[in-house]
Amino acid sequence: MIITKATPFTKDEIEKLREEFDFYIKTVIDIDKKVCSAGQNRHFESEEILLKQGSRQSDLWGGGIDLETKTIDFNSFINIRPSDNNRDRYIQDPKIQNQFKKLSEYFFKIIL
């Protein structure tokens, strides 16, 4: 189940987001609008949702939350964007990586 919102996820919502991978939740975050779309099988699914809601491609970054280790990762094929100086699946810019981490902690503060 994909849930897209600008406020932290509730415990019930997190349970629904776990349906795809159980111990891992994929996320795409608009770091400008501060909106998170999570729970997808492939990051591009949430990327499409956010683009349709008016997000700019350059503001969308993908990663996820490992629920067992409580770690945030910055790994997604949607992050490969040479036009935005990101030539890898990992968010390479430390500033963007920090924004993504802080927003992930906000959206998932109930479990992190």
Order of alpha helices (4+ residues) and beta strands (2+ residues): beta-alpha-beta-beta-alpha-beta-beta-alpha
